[in-house]
Amino acid sequence: MATSPMGALLPRHAERTVAEALRDTRVVLINGARQCGKSTLVRLLAKNQEAEWRNLDTAVTRQSALADPDGFVSFPDLMVIDEIQRVPDLVLAIKAQVDQDPRPGRYLLTGSSRLLGLRDLPDTLPGRMETIELWPFAQGEIDGTADRFVDAIFSEGSMLRHNSQVTRVDYTERLVRGGFPEAASRDSSRRRGRFFDSYVGDLIARDVRQLAEIERGPQMQALIRLLAARSGQLLVANTLSTELGASASTVNRYLVLLEEVFLIKRIPAWSRNLSNRAVGTPKVAFVDSGVAANMLGTDARGLVRPGGAFGPLLEGFVLMELARQLTWSDELAELYHYRTKDGTEVDAVLENRQGRVVGVEVKAASTVRADDFKGLKHLADRLGDDFVAGVVLYTGTQTLPFGDRMRAMPVSALWEVG
């Protein structure tokens, strides 16, 4: 397990990405969920530089920024500003500074909500800022393993092989643990549950309410539970509206807010027709599987009981492991899902800049059947030579062939190959 001297997990993949950005860009923004390691990361990067540190979660610091934005950001070397969303007006003051002095590495910002989602944002520093998204830790960051599945599958295709020692029980334990450093370090499900309860409650009380006034906190909590049950599934706002007893406009507004504070992620529909991607029904994945499992009131043992949520949570878990890897992989690719009008579907579609595609299906079973490749074979027939490989990730232990460019592979390939 990758640890710091204090025993805290380190976001090792993002460390390299952010360091490279600081060498090339005037302003670097690390955007991500609360408690996912942003402050740990910036302290690590700034420790060898004469960096000025400002934390906007501190009341007196925030009042100083509000009273004198220009003076607040006036500093000749690297300035770190933690939780920039607390005082959006600082963006204009930063813009003035970097226009006068365009040296790279002037400002390192962190935020717990998407900067573009902030109300009344004066400017988003176009051409001056690079944004890096930081998620809760990937499984490889927790285990100290490779986390290079995306690069490996594009380079090796169906020649990629992986055998696994991870059992079905191990996967359930990983799902309920999630990737938040504090949750991962707690050794009991009861203590992790306390963390997750506080995390969601604080998120609604602080960040969501800052982005938009909501009158009914319990309604937001109920929506989060509905979404947890749908992790990895299609996101149909009208259905949620009916179940929640709220208007469609209210549900859509809440969904935007939950995505802006990094609780959920929408996975867009894939199509060769770019305009169709914008209107296709997205999937929803919980950013952290531990939060989703806790919202459903389930533990590792409960996941595999009849009627348990293992399948949907495993699919959401895989989607987010892929999303994490795409922030540091050498292969520049985007994540989608695929579904036709007649119901043929592929859980995850990875498409790189050259139009080459990898399809991924997720099965919670420890065995795989030929019929599990139906959607992948449909996609392969449609794409021809642009189709690199179709992979069914399952909870078994071996890589097995299922025809031309088709393989069944253990889920742990996501963090153990490469």
N, C-alpha and C positions, 0 to 999 in steps of 0.2 A: 504494500500500500504506500502511495506517495504521501509523505508527511513533512511538515515543517518541524523545526526543533521544538515547538510548542505542542506538537502532536496534531495540529490542524491540517486537514486536507488542503492541498494547493491546486488551483486550476491550471495545471501545467501546460495544457494545450493552448489556452488563451494567452499565457505569459509570452510565448514567442510571437504570437500574432500582434499583441499590443505593443511589444517592444519594437517590432518592425514598423508599425504605424507611426510611433513617436519619432522615428528617424526620418520619416518622409512627410509628415502632415503637421500642420500648425496646431490643430485641435483634435484630440482623440476622445470620443465618448464611449464609455463602457456601459451598455444598457442591459439590464437584466433583473431577474426577480430578487426580492429582498432575501437576505440570508444565503445567497448562493456563492459568496466569496469575492465580491467586487472590492470591498475595502482591503481584504487580505492581499488581493492581487496588486492593487495600486501601491500599497505599502511596500510590497516586494520590489516593484519596479522603481519606486522613488527613493529607496533607502540609500542608494549610492550617489544620488544627486542632491543638490541643495534646493530641494523642493519645498515650497510653501504649502501647508496643508490647511484647508478650510472645510469644515463639516457643517452643512446647512441644516442638519437635524438638531444642532445646538441653537437654542433660542437667541442668545446674544449674537452669535455669528450671523444668523438669519436676519436679525434686525439691522446689523451693520450693512449687510448686502442690500437690503431694501432702502436704507437711508442714503447710501452713497455707492451705487453700482460701479461707477467708473473708478473711484478710489479703491474699492474692494478688490478689483481684478488687476490693479496696477502692480506688476512685479516683473523684474527683468529676466528671471529664469523660469523653470518649470513650476507651475501652480497646479495643485490638485484640488478640485472642488467636488466634494462628496454630496450626492443627492441634489444635483443641479435643478431638478424639477421643482424644488421648494421655492426657488426665486427665478422664474423664467426670464425676467427682465435683464438678468446678467448676460444673456446671450448677445444683446446689442452692445454691451460694454466690451465683451470679449471680441466681438467682430471689429470694433474700433481699434483695439489693441493689436490684433493680428494683421490688420490692414496697414498699420504704421510700422510694425516689425514682423515681417513674414517668415522669420526663422521657424523651422519645424520644431515640434516638441515644446510649444509654449504652454498648452493647457491639457491636462488630463482630467476629464470629467466622468463622474458616475451618475447613473440615474436608475430609479426603480420603476419608472413608467416610460413608455415610449415618448420621446421628446416631441415627435410630430403629433401626438395625441393631446398635448397640453393646450388648454384653452388660452386664447389671446397670445399665442406665441409670436413674438415680434419678428423673428428671423431664424432660419435654421442653418445658418452659416454655409450656404451652398459653395462648393469648391474649396472650402477651408477646413472641413471637418470630416473625419472618418468615423463611422459608427461600427462598433463591434458588440455583438450580442453575446451575453454570458448566461449560460443556463446552469441549473443544478448539475452536480458532477455526473459525468458519464461513468459507466461501469468500469472502464479501463482506468480512469483516474482514481477510482476507489481501490481497484485491484493492483494497479501498477502494471497494466498490460497495454497492448498495442493500440487499440481503437483505430484501426485502419481498414475496416471492411470496405468502405466506399472506394478508396483508392485501389484496393486489391481486386475487387470484383470488376471494376472497369479495365484494369490492366490484364487480368488473368481470365476473366469471363468464366465459363463453365469448367475451366481447368482448375479453378480454386478448390482446395480441399481443406477440411477441418474436422477433426474428431474431438469429442468433448467428454469431460468428466463431470459436467454440471448436470445435476439431476432435476427432475420435475419439482421436487420440494425446494431445491436451491432457487429455482426461478421464482417460486411464490414468495420466498423470503426476500429476494431482491426487489420484487414488486412492492411489497409493503414497506420496505426500508426506504426506497426512493434515493434521491441524490443530494439532498441538502446536508451539508457537513455536520450540523448539529444533530439532525435526526439519525444520520448514519453512525454517529459516535455513541448514541444511546443504546444500551444493551437490553432494553425490554420494550415490548410493544406498548405497554402502558405509558412509559415515559415518552416514547416517540409520539403516541397519540396526543399527549399533552402539548408537545411542540406543534404538531399539525393543527390542533384546535386553536391555539394562540396565533399561529401564523395566519390562518384564514380570517379569524376575527380581527386581527390588527390590520390586515390588508384592506378589508372593507371599511374599517373605522378611519384609517389614515389615508391610504393612497387613492382608493376609489372615491371617497368623499372629496378629496382635493380636486380630482379630475371633473367631477360632476356631482351636483347635489342629488342624493337619493333619499327618499322619504321612508322607504320600507326596507331596512336592513334584513329582517327575517325573510322577505321575499327574495332578496339576493342570495341568502344562504340556501333557500330551497332550490333556486336555479342552479347553484353550484353542485348540489347533490344530484339533480337531474343530469347535469353534464358529466359528472363523474361516472354515472351508470352508462353513459354513451361514449366514453373514451375510446377513440379509434373507430367510431361509427359516423354515419352521415349527420350533418348538423342541419336539421329542418326547424327553422324558427317558428313556423306556424304550429307544429306539433308541441313544441315547448310552451308556446303561448297558451294552448288549450290546457295542458297539464298544470301549468303554473297559475292559471286564472288571471293572466295579465294580458294587456294589449300586445299586439305584435311589435308595435313601435317601442314599447317599454322593454321587451325582451331583446330586440336588436340593439337598443342602447346599452343594456346591461352586458351583452356579449362583447360589444366593442370595448367597454370598460375592462372586462375581465381579460381580454387579450392585451390591452395596453399596459396592464400591471403584471403581465407574464404569468397568469394563472392557467390560461388555455392557449392553444395554438391552432389556427385553422390551416388545414392542408387542402390547397385548391385542387379542383378537378383538372385532369390532364386531357389535352386534345391537341392534335396537330394544327387545328384551327385556333389561333391565338385568341380570337374574340370569344370563342366558346368557353375558354378557360375562365373568363371573367364572370360568366353567368352560370357555370356549372355548380352544383351543390357541393360545398366543401365538406371535409371531415373535420371532426374536432378531436384534439388530443390534449389530455392534461399534461402540462409541462412537467409535473412530478407525479410519478405513479404512487408514491407514498401518500401524498395529499389525497389523491383520488380514492385509494383504498380506505383511508381513514374516513372520508366523507361518506362512504358506503357502510361504514361500521364493520369492516371485515378484517380478519387477520390471515396469515399464511395458510392456516389449516382450513379456514372458512372458504378460501378461494376455490379449492378443489372439491368441495362438497357438491352434490347434485344441485344444479341451478345457481352455482357460484359464478362470480364475475371474472374468473380467470381468463377466459377467451378475450373479452373486450379490453380488459386492463393490459393483457399481454400485447395486444395489437397497438394500443396507445403507447405502451412502453417502447416497443420497437420503433414506432414512428418518431418518437422523441430521441432515441439513441441515434437514429439516422440524421435527424435535424441537428443534433449537437455536432456530429462528425462533419457535416457540411460547412460548419464555421471554421474548420481548420484543415480540411482535406486539400491535397494538392489538386485533385480533380474538381473543377468548377462545375457544379451540378445543382439542380433544383429538385425539390421534393414535391410530388403530387400523388393523387390517387386516381384510379381509372374505373369508370362505371358506364356501361352502355344502357340504352333505354330498355333493353330486354333483361337487364340485371346481371350481365356478365361483368365481373369486376376483378381488379387487382388492388391489393391493399396499399401498396406503395410503388410509385414509379419515380425512378431517378433518371433525369435527362441532363446530359452535359451540353456544353456550348456548341458542340458539333452535331447535336441531334441524335447521339447514340443513347440508347435506353437500356436500363436494367429494371426488371420487374421483380417485386418481392411480395410473396404471400406469407401470412403468419398463421400458424396452426398451434393451438395449445396442446394437441395430442402428441404422444411419443411415437406414433406411427403415421405414415403418409401413404395416401392412395393416389393412383393415376388421375382420378377425377379432381384432385386438389390442384392440378396444373391446368385446369380448363381455361381460366382467365388468362394465364400466362401464355398458353399456346395461341389463344385468340390474338393477343397482343403481338406475339412473334410473327404470326401470319400477316398481320396488318403492316408491320414495320420492315419485314425482310431483313436485309443486311444491317440495318440500323439497330436491330435488337441484339444486345450483347449477351444477356443471360437471363434466365428465369429461375428464381430461387424460392423454394418453400422453406422458411425458417420454422423449425419444429422443436419439440422438447426431447427428442431422441439424441443419440450420441454419435451417429455416423453420417458422413457425406455419401449420398447414394444417387446414381444416375436415373433419370426418368425420361430419356429421349434427347433429341438434338437440343443442346444448349440449356437443358433443364436439369436442375439438381435439387435434392432435398439436403438441408444443411442444418446443424444445430444452431439455435438462437445465439449461443455464446460466441459464434463466429464474429458477431458484431464487434466484440471488444478483445478477441484473442488472436485474430489473424492480422497479418501485415508486417 
